[in-house]
Amino acid sequence: MPTKEEMQQVFPEMVKRFQPDKAKGVNAVIQFELSGDSGGTWWIKIADGGCEYGEGAGAEPQMVFKAKDEDFFALVNGKLNPVQAFMMGKIKVNNMELGMKMTSMFQMA
């Protein structure tokens, strides 16, 4: 199970792994609602070829991503396949199109 500190590092790391060439035409806020002891709410904004993040609720998110903290941590570290995780109900998204694009916009570990 990830620690609070490890979870705090996930989002800055995702910004570092962002691939702007794979996000052409995407202008979106993605909100992450993670349950568990190390969970919380974060957002990532993708706009004009850039990517930034913050803690708390995102402004008018185009997608909400829900998962347990440990499943999300495994996903971003390449230990959990995003498609399998979705099919198993370990992650939930309310915008499938953006969810699928997200898998290519961030270089996984």
Secondary structure, DSSP 8 states (H G I E B T S, - for coil): ---HHHHHHHHHHHHHHB-GGG-TT--EEEEEEEESTT-EEEEEEEETTEEEEEES--SS-SEEEEEEHHHHHHHHTTSS-HHHHHHTTSEEES-HHHHHHHHHHB---
